Amino acid sequence: MEAPAILSGGTMRTRPRVVIAGGGFAGLETAFTLRSRLGDRVDLRLIANEHDFLFRPNTIYLPFGGDEAKLHVPLTDAAVRRGVDLVRASLKRVDTDLHLVELDDGTIEHYDYLVLATGAAMRPEEVPGLAEHARTIWTPGQMHDLGDDLERLHLAAADGEVRHVLFAVPPGNKCAGPLYEIAFMLETWLRRRHLRDLVCLTFTTYEHQFIQAFGPGVHHVVADEFADRGVNGYTDQALTRVEDGIAHYANGTARTFDLLVAFPPYRAAVDYPGLPTDDRGFLLTEPDTRRVQGTANVYAPGDAGDFPVKQAFLAFLQADAVADDIAARIDPAAVPAPRRFAPVSMCVMEMLDKAAFAQVPLQTTGDPAAPVRVDPDAEEDYLVGVSPIWRLGKKALGYYLPHQFAAGRPFHGGLAWHAMELGLKGMSKTLADQVRE
Ligand SMILES: Cc1cc2nc3c(=O)[nH]c(=O)nc-3n(C[C@H](O)[C@H](O)[C@H](O)COP(=O)(O)OP(=O)(O)OC[C@H]3O[C@@H](n4cnc5c(N)ncnc54)[C@H](O)[C@@H]3O)c2cc1C
C-alpha cells in the first residue's frame, strides 16, 4: 500500500484523495467504481461544471420529439449517496509538481490522484462558414434547433415543395455515428409521413469508408441501408467551406442544400498547459492505464484523452482501467487483477424502424489517416447485425445507465450489469454475424 498523504502543516491524512474533474461518463464511472472497490478508504472529490450528468447518446431523439428531462441525472443525490464530495466549479489549472488544482472560483485543491475527465468540445470554425450555415449536433439546444428545422421541412414538403438535406462529417470529427443515426432516423420519419419523395437526402464524409473506425462490416451495413432507402452516400468528401446554401469539398465538388446538418471537428474541452497533448489538445496517455504520459498520478479517461475514437462505451472501459489502477495502487489487495484498457467498442445505431449493432475490437495504428483498425487478432469478436430488435438494446441502455448513475453505481457493476451483459451477449449471438475481412 502506498504511504498516506502528508498535508503542508505536517498533519497526516489517512485517506488518499482522488480529485476527479468532469461529471460525464468517464468521471462518474471512475468515481463510482473507486467507491465500490475501496469503500471508505478513499476520499473522493468530484469537480463538475454542470448540475447534471447528460446522457448524450439519446439526445439523437430530441429533434424527433424526444423528452430532454429523461436525459439529465442530477449529480447531487448520487454524490451524496456514495459519499462523493461534489464541488460545483470549473477546473482551471493543474500543478503536477505540487499536486494542486485551481478552480475558477480561485479555490486550490490538493490531490493524491487526479482524473481529468473533462471530455471534448466542438471546433466548427475549422471549416469556414460551418458555424453560420449548418446545424450541428452537440448540445441538447442544438438538437432542439434541428427539431425546429425538421418541422419547417415537414411543412414545406407537405405543401409539395422539394427540399434537399445534406449531411456532412468533416475532417477532425472523432465520433461520426450519431450523424448517421440522425440521417437514418430522418429517412424513416419522412417515410412515415409520406413525404419521403419530396426530400432528397445526401450524406457525405471525409472518410474512405462509412464510419471507417468500425471496419468493413459497418461500412457495408451503412452502404446497403443508404441504397435501400434512396439516400445518396459519398465517401472521400472533405468539406472545406460552406456558403449560404452551398457546401464546397476538397475535390472541387459543390453541393447545394436547403438544410445542412454537420458534426464538426473535435478538440479537447479544456487546455492543460504543461501536460502532453496531441494537436487537438487531447491528453497523451499510457495505452493500458490511461495515465497521462510523464506524470505519476494524473489520468485522462474518456474523450479528454488521446484514444482516436470518442465514444461513451470506450469512455467506460477507460474509466474502469483508471479506477482499477488507482485502487490497486492504494490497496493492492482490493484489486488483485486490475482491468486494463482493451478497446472493444459496442454501439447500437438507431434508424427508428430498426437498428444496427456492432461490436468492434479495435487496434491503434499510429497512422493519422486511419488511426484505428479492426484488431486482426480478434476477428471472431467482430460482430455486426441489423434488426428491429436491436432497438430494444438501445432502449434498455437508455433506462439502465441513467438509473445506475442516479443510484451512484458504475455502468459496469453489480447484478444489473451482469443481466444486461448476458442480454447483449445473447442478442449478439442470434442477431449479429462475424465479419471476415
Ligand atoms: C449526439 C451524440 C450521440 C452520441 N451517441 C453515442 C452512442 O450512442 N454511444 C456511445 O458510446 N457514444 C456516443 N456519443 C459519444 C459520447 O457522448 C461521448 O464519447 C461521451 O460523452 C464521452 O464521455 P466523457 O465523460 O469523456 O465526456 P463528457 O460526457 O462530455 O463529460 C465531460 C464532463 O466534463 C465537464 N467539464 C468540462 N470542462 C470542465 C471543467 N473545466 N471543469 C469541470 N468539469 C468540466 C462537462 O461539462 C461534462 O459534464 C455520442 C455523442 C454525441 C454528441
The ligand as a Tripos MOL2 file, in Angstrom:
@<TRIPOS>MOLECULE
LIG
   53    58     1     0     0
SMALL
NO_CHARGES

@<TRIPOS>ATOM
      1 C1        -25.2370   13.2840  -30.4120 C.3       1 LIG1
      2 C2        -24.2630   12.3130  -29.8250 C.ar      1 LIG1
      3 C3        -24.6170   10.9850  -29.7280 C.ar      1 LIG1
      4 C4        -23.7170   10.0590  -29.2010 C.ar      1 LIG1
      5 N1        -24.0800    8.7350  -29.1540 N.ar      1 LIG1
      6 C5        -23.2380    7.8250  -28.6120 C.ar      1 LIG1
      7 C6        -23.6190    6.4450  -28.5230 C.ar      1 LIG1
      8 O1        -24.6900    6.0440  -28.9660 O.2       1 LIG1
      9 N2        -22.7460    5.5840  -27.9350 N.ar      1 LIG1
     10 C7        -21.5500    5.9950  -27.4420 C.ar      1 LIG1
     11 O2        -20.8090    5.1550  -26.9080 O.2       1 LIG1
     12 N3        -21.1550    7.3010  -27.5220 N.ar      1 LIG1
     13 C8        -21.9680    8.2150  -28.0850 C.ar      1 LIG1
     14 N4        -21.5960    9.5390  -28.1720 N.ar      1 LIG1
     15 C9        -20.2810    9.9550  -27.6460 C.3       1 LIG1
     16 C10       -20.3560   10.1470  -26.1360 C.3       1 LIG1
     17 O3        -21.3940   11.0190  -25.7850 O.3       1 LIG1
     18 C11       -19.0240   10.6830  -25.6180 C.3       1 LIG1
     19 O4        -17.9890    9.8730  -26.0830 O.3       1 LIG1
     20 C12       -19.0440   10.6860  -24.0970 C.3       1 LIG1
     21 O5        -19.9290   11.6950  -23.6600 O.3       1 LIG1
     22 C13       -17.6500   10.8900  -23.5140 C.3       1 LIG1
     23 O6        -17.7210   10.8520  -22.1260 O.3       1 LIG1
     24 P1        -16.7350   11.7560  -21.2400 P.3       1 LIG1
     25 O7        -17.1030   11.5010  -19.8300 O.co2     1 LIG1
     26 O8        -15.3520   11.5510  -21.6640 O.co2     1 LIG1
     27 O9        -17.1170   13.2490  -21.6550 O.3       1 LIG1
     28 P2        -18.4780   14.0100  -21.3680 P.3       1 LIG1
     29 O10       -19.6320   13.0900  -21.3290 O.co2     1 LIG1
     30 O11       -18.5240   15.1170  -22.3770 O.co2     1 LIG1
     31 O12       -18.2660   14.6150  -19.9200 O.3       1 LIG1
     32 C14       -17.3170   15.6120  -19.6540 C.3       1 LIG1
     33 C15       -17.8300   16.4270  -18.4890 C.3       1 LIG1
     34 O13       -16.8100   17.3380  -18.0700 O.3       1 LIG1
     35 C16       -17.4080   18.5890  -17.8030 C.3       1 LIG1
     36 N5        -16.3640   19.6260  -17.8860 N.ar      1 LIG1
     37 C17       -15.8250   20.1710  -18.9990 C.ar      1 LIG1
     38 N6        -14.8900   21.0950  -18.6580 N.ar      1 LIG1
     39 C18       -14.8390   21.1030  -17.3110 C.ar      1 LIG1
     40 C19       -14.0550   21.8300  -16.3650 C.ar      1 LIG1
     41 N7        -13.1390   22.7340  -16.7350 N.pl3     1 LIG1
     42 N8        -14.2440   21.5970  -15.0380 N.ar      1 LIG1
     43 C20       -15.1780   20.6680  -14.6260 C.ar      1 LIG1
     44 N9        -15.9460   19.9530  -15.4900 N.ar      1 LIG1
     45 C21       -15.7660   20.1630  -16.8110 C.ar      1 LIG1
     46 C22       -18.5010   18.6890  -18.8730 C.3       1 LIG1
     47 O14       -19.4900   19.6370  -18.5340 O.3       1 LIG1
     48 C23       -19.0380   17.2730  -18.8470 C.3       1 LIG1
     49 O15       -20.0280   17.1110  -17.8610 O.3       1 LIG1
     50 C24       -22.4580   10.4890  -28.7240 C.ar      1 LIG1
     51 C25       -22.1040   11.8460  -28.8170 C.ar      1 LIG1
     52 C26       -22.9920   12.7410  -29.3670 C.ar      1 LIG1
     53 C27       -22.6180   14.1930  -29.4720 C.3       1 LIG1
@<TRIPOS>BOND
     1     1     2 1
     2     2     3 ar
     3     2    52 ar
     4     3     4 ar
     5     4     5 ar
     6     4    50 ar
     7     5     6 ar
     8     6     7 ar
     9     6    13 1
    10     7     8 2
    11     7     9 ar
    12     9    10 ar
    13    10    11 2
    14    10    12 ar
    15    12    13 ar
    16    13    14 ar
    17    14    15 1
    18    14    50 ar
    19    15    16 1
    20    16    17 1
    21    16    18 1
    22    18    19 1
    23    18    20 1
    24    20    21 1
    25    20    22 1
    26    22    23 1
    27    23    24 1
    28    24    25 2
    29    24    26 1
    30    24    27 1
    31    27    28 1
    32    28    29 2
    33    28    30 1
    34    28    31 1
    35    31    32 1
    36    32    33 1
    37    33    34 1
    38    33    48 1
    39    34    35 1
    40    35    36 1
    41    35    46 1
    42    36    37 ar
    43    36    45 ar
    44    37    38 ar
    45    38    39 ar
    46    39    40 ar
    47    39    45 ar
    48    40    41 1
    49    40    42 ar
    50    42    43 ar
    51    43    44 ar
    52    44    45 ar
    53    46    47 1
    54    46    48 1
    55    48    49 1
    56    50    51 ar
    57    51    52 ar
    58    52    53 1
@<TRIPOS>SUBSTRUCTURE
     1 LIG1         1 GROUP 0 **** ****
